[in-house]
Amino acid sequence: MKLRVLDMLVCPVSGSDLHLKDATGSQATPADEASPPSQCRHCRVSESGPHVAASVAERDCAACYAIEIDTGRLENEAGQAYPIRNGVPRLLPDAQLTRGSAEDKAIREKAAAGKTIGASFGREWEHFDYDHSRTWHETVDDRCKLFLQEVDATADELKGKWVLDAGCGNGSLSRGLNRFGCEVLAADVADSVDRAYAYYRAKGNDRTHFVQADLMNPPFRHEAVDVLYSSGVLHHNPDTRQALLAVAKALAPGAKIYIWVYHKEPGIKFALQLKLRQVVSPMPAPVKHAFVCVWSVQSMIRQHIRTLLGLNDEKDRLTWRERIVDLLDIYTPRYRWMHTQDEVKGWYRELGFEDIKTTEVRDWGFGVVATKPGTGGGGPLSQTRQAAATNA
């Protein structure tokens, strides 16, 4: 974890500021990022406190990226504390952080669901090979190009912006987005963020910040991000709409939001998958993982037959690891809700969003983008960064 990300994080229970305590760190691996160092609301390197326009030129913002914080804790004024382990802040609201009120009970229930979700997807991404695997049949380059289409933006429009990848999975897209000159907050409830952080830290990584977080109890500062991206994630929570309402608070005025969710598929194959999923998903984690590993054998055999007959393209010719990830994603998550485009667009209208449109449709789902009303040109942090560059 780098100091820079502290500006974007708050307590997931109270929404209050967090302060770094008892930290240990090490020198960061040098990286050549597309975006320059950016300012925080409060300077945690200098003792002089919050940034002011007159002192911008005196700040060395690169210092926020120079050290990797390996261990420590993030604590608010009330004493609620969250550990930093293996370089990743763990902003999950545990039962011991809450009391006995109805609100606290709801937080505990959502946190318990989040742990179940995290365990399922953590096991799924254990099979991902960072050096050879594709994600959902596509390379990082392909996914970055698709990202621009999904959020209806150009690469130039992302320069100097903060992107929240809500449900980053293996983190490869989060890291790839740096090519557009943006800074990325990559969050996931699963411990897959550990592997992602370790892999990209060793290669050099300044501008992608990995955080373990529950999207039903999000630890993101309100009105802080310029683009919120959540692909194939929110429908795996206890309530898709409530998850959307929770994470949308992070959007700055003028910011964009994109979510991709499942829809109901026609045909007997999908109906049979749902029936089998109803049997498999409630099983204990080791049992359903073993089932999928066995089931993958016939799946790979059918893939090879399709290949021999010329009935599939390159994207459908998966490695065993890629196929396992696909099957685990279909059959093992506790929640897997399906929605319609009208339903999602209705949620956006409920939030007062504008410029609502569908930007991607596939056989198994669709993605919809929208804009939060307000001053354009990026969120408050981006505007601060632009002002700093001018004053410097």
Legacy VTK file of the C-alpha trace (Angstrom):
# vtk DataFile Version 3.0
C-alpha trace
ASCII
DATASET POLYDATA
POINTS 392 float
0.000 0.000 0.000
1.202 3.485 -0.784
0.441 6.645 1.162
-1.383 8.063 -1.846
-4.379 5.746 -1.447
-5.159 6.970 2.080
-6.831 10.001 0.553
-9.495 7.773 -1.029
-10.351 5.581 1.967
-12.689 6.027 4.928
-14.038 3.793 7.679
-16.647 1.447 6.116
-18.791 1.621 9.263
-18.801 5.341 10.101
-17.475 6.965 6.926
-14.892 8.860 9.002
-11.275 9.593 8.100
-8.613 6.970 8.726
-5.095 7.546 10.044
-2.042 5.354 9.593
-0.687 3.777 12.779
2.337 1.595 13.624
3.350 1.218 9.998
6.360 -0.595 8.612
7.416 -0.294 5.007
10.013 -0.848 2.349
11.257 0.826 -0.796
8.840 0.548 -3.716
9.967 -1.123 -6.932
10.501 1.639 -9.524
7.739 1.919 -12.113
7.252 3.950 -15.272
3.624 5.038 -15.055
1.653 6.976 -17.629
0.304 9.412 -15.023
2.401 11.824 -12.925
2.289 11.917 -9.112
-0.866 13.590 -7.841
-1.819 15.569 -4.764
-3.744 14.374 -1.739
-6.259 16.337 0.290
-3.853 16.128 3.220
-0.117 15.726 2.893
1.029 12.728 4.902
4.668 13.221 3.974
5.048 16.844 5.041
4.267 17.918 8.605
2.685 21.149 7.420
-0.744 19.599 6.960
-3.305 20.149 4.212
-2.264 21.299 0.770
-2.759 24.970 -0.022
-2.252 26.580 -3.414
0.738 28.644 -2.262
2.700 25.595 -1.139
1.942 23.220 -4.021
5.272 23.852 -5.731
7.102 22.952 -2.501
5.540 19.501 -2.167
7.267 16.372 -3.362
4.179 14.337 -4.239
6.356 11.561 -5.647
7.192 10.721 -2.023
3.665 9.317 -1.592
4.593 6.575 -4.052
8.155 5.854 -2.937
7.387 3.549 0.006
5.322 0.370 0.175
3.576 0.138 3.542
3.738 -3.564 4.400
2.070 -3.713 7.812
0.223 -1.437 10.212
-3.339 -0.381 10.749
-5.788 2.292 9.669
-7.685 3.792 12.576
-10.387 6.445 12.973
-10.860 8.877 15.853
-13.292 6.478 17.568
-10.655 3.759 17.691
-12.134 1.491 15.016
-9.100 -0.102 13.381
-8.407 -2.057 10.203
-5.197 -4.003 9.611
-2.714 -3.654 6.773
-1.269 -7.091 6.000
1.081 -8.044 3.190
0.776 -4.523 1.823
-3.036 -4.600 1.491
-5.428 -2.596 3.725
-8.279 -4.853 4.976
-11.309 -2.588 5.217
-13.861 -5.258 6.117
-16.343 -4.419 8.916
-16.032 -7.249 11.422
-18.521 -8.037 14.162
-16.240 -6.744 16.952
-16.345 -3.254 15.397
-20.098 -2.874 15.931
-22.485 -2.750 18.856
-26.053 -4.017 19.285
-28.189 -1.522 17.365
-30.366 -2.495 14.419
-28.013 -0.618 12.101
-25.012 -2.489 13.477
-26.835 -5.806 13.120
-27.434 -5.039 9.441
-23.734 -4.250 9.006
-22.765 -7.552 10.617
-25.166 -9.475 8.375
-23.783 -7.829 5.235
-20.245 -8.441 6.463
-21.013 -12.139 6.969
-22.372 -12.368 3.433
-19.274 -10.587 2.176
-17.014 -13.193 3.779
-18.922 -15.972 2.014
-18.624 -14.165 -1.317
-14.941 -13.496 -0.740
-14.210 -17.142 0.040
-15.894 -18.269 -3.182
-14.119 -15.843 -5.480
-10.821 -16.170 -3.643
-10.831 -19.881 -4.486
-11.799 -19.060 -8.084
-8.897 -16.686 -8.723
-6.367 -19.079 -7.186
-6.436 -20.802 -10.581
-5.533 -17.655 -12.512
-2.038 -17.653 -14.053
-0.804 -14.053 -14.337
1.791 -14.923 -16.940
-0.420 -16.994 -19.247
-4.143 -16.840 -18.436
-6.697 -14.596 -20.078
-9.645 -13.164 -18.143
-13.066 -14.077 -19.540
-11.429 -15.244 -22.793
-9.686 -11.879 -23.397
-6.200 -10.439 -23.003
-5.498 -7.323 -20.946
-5.088 -5.311 -24.166
-8.501 -6.474 -25.384
-10.107 -5.681 -22.050
-8.611 -2.182 -21.930
-9.998 -1.426 -25.398
-13.378 -2.789 -24.326
-13.229 -0.669 -21.154
-13.182 2.532 -23.238
-16.243 1.335 -25.147
-18.043 0.318 -21.958
-17.538 3.617 -20.114
-18.049 5.604 -23.341
-14.800 7.529 -22.985
-11.570 8.145 -24.852
-8.121 7.450 -23.468
-7.402 11.184 -23.311
-10.498 11.741 -21.157
-9.112 9.380 -18.523
-5.792 11.172 -18.084
-5.349 12.425 -14.534
-8.601 10.802 -13.349
-9.375 8.388 -10.504
-10.982 5.111 -11.567
-12.609 2.796 -9.022
-12.600 -0.836 -10.174
-15.271 -2.146 -7.791
-14.735 -5.896 -7.749
-11.333 -6.099 -9.417
-10.978 -9.911 -9.250
-7.462 -10.823 -10.387
-6.570 -7.122 -10.804
-5.087 -7.441 -14.295
-7.489 -4.930 -15.850
-6.965 -2.541 -12.928
-3.236 -2.571 -13.567
-3.682 -2.322 -17.339
-5.767 0.849 -17.096
-2.696 2.826 -16.029
-1.774 3.043 -19.714
-4.496 5.697 -20.018
-2.795 7.966 -17.483
-5.324 7.389 -14.710
-4.961 6.344 -11.095
-6.879 3.195 -10.112
-8.426 2.096 -6.839
-8.792 -1.694 -7.219
-11.102 -3.224 -4.602
-12.348 -6.744 -4.005
-13.822 -8.616 -1.059
-11.767 -11.727 -1.900
-8.160 -12.286 -0.918
-7.391 -12.390 -4.638
-6.156 -8.842 -4.033
-3.181 -10.377 -2.198
-1.949 -12.213 -5.294
-2.636 -9.188 -7.492
-0.758 -6.824 -5.191
2.225 -9.168 -4.787
2.502 -9.835 -8.517
2.338 -6.213 -9.647
4.383 -4.864 -6.745
7.305 -7.026 -7.851
7.021 -5.672 -11.387
6.692 -2.047 -10.297
3.305 -0.474 -9.699
2.704 3.128 -8.712
-0.840 3.994 -9.717
-2.976 0.902 -9.019
-3.915 0.638 -5.351
-5.271 -2.717 -4.134
-7.728 -2.766 -1.240
-9.780 -5.556 0.330
-13.293 -4.164 0.681
-16.931 -5.240 0.859
-19.063 -3.388 -1.707
-22.117 -3.622 0.559
-20.096 -1.703 3.199
-17.753 0.299 0.953
-14.775 2.191 2.432
-14.499 4.735 -0.398
-14.541 8.477 0.184
-17.780 10.043 -1.028
-17.712 12.133 -4.218
-14.075 11.277 -4.920
-13.819 9.123 -8.063
-14.222 10.149 -11.693
-15.135 6.737 -13.126
-16.749 3.850 -11.255
-16.456 0.530 -13.081
-18.032 -2.694 -11.832
-18.215 -5.504 -14.372
-19.850 -8.799 -13.437
-19.721 -8.064 -9.714
-22.733 -6.343 -8.152
-25.112 -9.218 -8.986
-23.014 -11.505 -6.757
-24.035 -9.508 -3.666
-27.130 -10.183 -1.514
-28.934 -7.316 -3.266
-27.680 -5.859 -6.566
-29.559 -2.599 -6.241
-28.396 -1.992 -2.665
-24.798 -2.689 -3.691
-25.151 -0.140 -6.492
-26.599 2.482 -4.141
-23.744 1.893 -1.698
-20.839 2.205 -4.141
-22.414 5.059 -6.126
-21.757 7.397 -3.193
-18.100 7.447 -4.288
-18.971 9.237 -7.551
-17.932 12.853 -7.915
-20.238 15.322 -9.714
-19.820 14.794 -13.447
-18.403 11.287 -12.935
-19.335 8.208 -14.967
-20.541 4.854 -13.706
-20.667 1.559 -15.582
-22.042 -1.737 -14.319
-22.318 -5.069 -16.128
-24.809 -7.673 -14.892
-26.303 -10.974 -15.989
-29.584 -11.289 -17.816
-31.717 -14.359 -18.373
-30.566 -16.403 -21.359
-32.926 -18.327 -23.635
-32.510 -22.022 -24.351
-32.279 -25.366 -22.602
-28.518 -25.138 -21.949
-28.950 -22.121 -19.685
-31.945 -23.730 -17.945
-29.878 -26.837 -17.190
-26.998 -24.715 -15.891
-29.362 -22.987 -13.471
-30.699 -26.334 -12.237
-27.195 -27.668 -11.678
-26.154 -24.415 -9.995
-29.039 -24.742 -7.542
-27.560 -28.060 -6.462
-23.879 -27.068 -6.417
-23.790 -23.522 -4.995
-25.091 -24.394 -1.471
-22.453 -27.123 -1.043
-19.459 -26.635 1.296
-16.632 -24.833 -0.507
-14.253 -27.831 -0.775
-17.038 -30.042 -2.153
-18.195 -27.675 -4.859
-14.609 -26.909 -5.836
-13.944 -30.638 -6.240
-17.140 -31.004 -8.275
-16.091 -28.246 -10.675
-12.633 -29.784 -11.129
-14.254 -33.087 -12.121
-16.864 -31.339 -14.285
-14.096 -29.483 -16.117
-12.874 -32.747 -17.654
-15.978 -33.196 -19.809
-15.995 -29.464 -20.527
-12.449 -29.598 -21.910
-13.266 -32.707 -23.962
-16.222 -30.932 -25.552
-14.014 -27.905 -26.243
-11.451 -30.060 -28.057
-14.198 -31.675 -30.133
-15.536 -28.246 -31.133
-12.014 -27.185 -32.071
-11.457 -30.275 -34.227
-14.760 -29.623 -35.989
-13.937 -25.913 -36.456
-16.981 -24.859 -34.405
-15.261 -22.400 -32.084
-12.963 -19.412 -32.426
-9.681 -18.624 -30.689
-11.346 -16.922 -27.721
-13.228 -20.118 -26.870
-10.079 -22.266 -26.870
-9.323 -22.013 -23.183
-6.571 -23.499 -21.076
-7.637 -25.765 -18.237
-7.023 -22.947 -15.727
-9.170 -20.535 -17.745
-11.945 -23.128 -18.025
-11.865 -23.811 -14.289
-12.273 -20.099 -13.558
-15.266 -19.934 -15.921
-16.952 -22.945 -14.335
-16.320 -21.792 -10.777
-17.863 -18.443 -11.694
-20.988 -20.133 -13.060
-21.668 -22.750 -10.401
-20.156 -21.757 -7.051
-21.090 -18.152 -6.034
-23.748 -17.912 -3.343
-25.574 -15.131 -5.213
-26.040 -14.823 -8.959
-28.934 -12.469 -9.726
-30.220 -11.680 -13.223
-31.645 -8.340 -14.344
-33.060 -6.477 -17.332
-31.771 -3.333 -19.005
-34.928 -1.458 -17.989
-34.332 -2.474 -14.380
-30.753 -1.168 -14.305
-31.674 2.029 -16.121
-34.451 2.517 -13.573
-31.910 2.321 -10.754
-29.805 4.963 -12.482
-32.814 7.246 -12.871
-33.613 6.710 -9.190
-30.145 8.076 -8.410
-30.725 11.049 -10.706
-28.115 9.984 -13.259
-28.134 11.220 -16.841
-26.940 10.097 -20.300
-27.980 6.526 -19.567
-27.201 4.031 -22.310
-26.331 0.404 -22.917
-22.780 0.093 -24.238
-22.302 -3.678 -24.296
-24.563 -6.698 -24.785
-23.437 -10.321 -24.765
-25.252 -13.628 -24.701
-25.103 -13.808 -20.914
-25.338 -10.164 -19.850
-25.122 -6.451 -20.588
-23.487 -3.232 -19.407
-25.017 0.221 -18.885
-23.191 3.522 -18.422
-24.502 6.770 -16.947
-23.258 10.140 -15.681
-23.819 11.765 -12.313
-25.069 15.339 -12.775
-22.702 18.132 -11.844
-19.721 20.085 -13.049
-17.841 18.228 -15.770
-14.115 17.782 -16.135
-13.629 15.180 -13.431
-14.092 14.927 -9.718
-12.688 17.190 -7.010
-9.388 15.324 -6.762
-8.778 15.583 -10.481
-9.566 19.283 -10.413
-7.143 19.754 -7.502
-4.461 17.946 -9.467
-5.059 20.128 -12.517
-4.841 23.269 -10.380
-1.603 22.034 -8.847
-0.060 21.496 -12.249
-1.025 25.035 -13.257
0.377 26.601 -10.062
3.562 24.560 -10.234
LINES 1 393
392 0 1 2 3 4 5 6 7 8 9 10 11 12 13 14 15 16 17 18 19 20 21 22 23 24 25 26 27 28 29 30 31 32 33 34 35 36 37 38 39 40 41 42 43 44 45 46 47 48 49 50 51 52 53 54 55 56 57 58 59 60 61 62 63 64 65 66 67 68 69 70 71 72 73 74 75 76 77 78 79 80 81 82 83 84 85 86 87 88 89 90 91 92 93 94 95 96 97 98 99 100 101 102 103 104 105 106 107 108 109 110 111 112 113 114 115 116 117 118 119 120 121 122 123 124 125 126 127 128 129 130 131 132 133 134 135 136 137 138 139 140 141 142 143 144 145 146 147 148 149 150 151 152 153 154 155 156 157 158 159 160 161 162 163 164 165 166 167 168 169 170 171 172 173 174 175 176 177 178 179 180 181 182 183 184 185 186 187 188 189 190 191 192 193 194 195 196 197 198 199 200 201 202 203 204 205 206 207 208 209 210 211 212 213 214 215 216 217 218 219 220 221 222 223 224 225 226 227 228 229 230 231 232 233 234 235 236 237 238 239 240 241 242 243 244 245 246 247 248 249 250 251 252 253 254 255 256 257 258 259 260 261 262 263 264 265 266 267 268 269 270 271 272 273 274 275 276 277 278 279 280 281 282 283 284 285 286 287 288 289 290 291 292 293 294 295 296 297 298 299 300 301 302 303 304 305 306 307 308 309 310 311 312 313 314 315 316 317 318 319 320 321 322 323 324 325 326 327 328 329 330 331 332 333 334 335 336 337 338 339 340 341 342 343 344 345 346 347 348 349 350 351 352 353 354 355 356 357 358 359 360 361 362 363 364 365 366 367 368 369 370 371 372 373 374 375 376 377 378 379 380 381 382 383 384 385 386 387 388 389 390 391
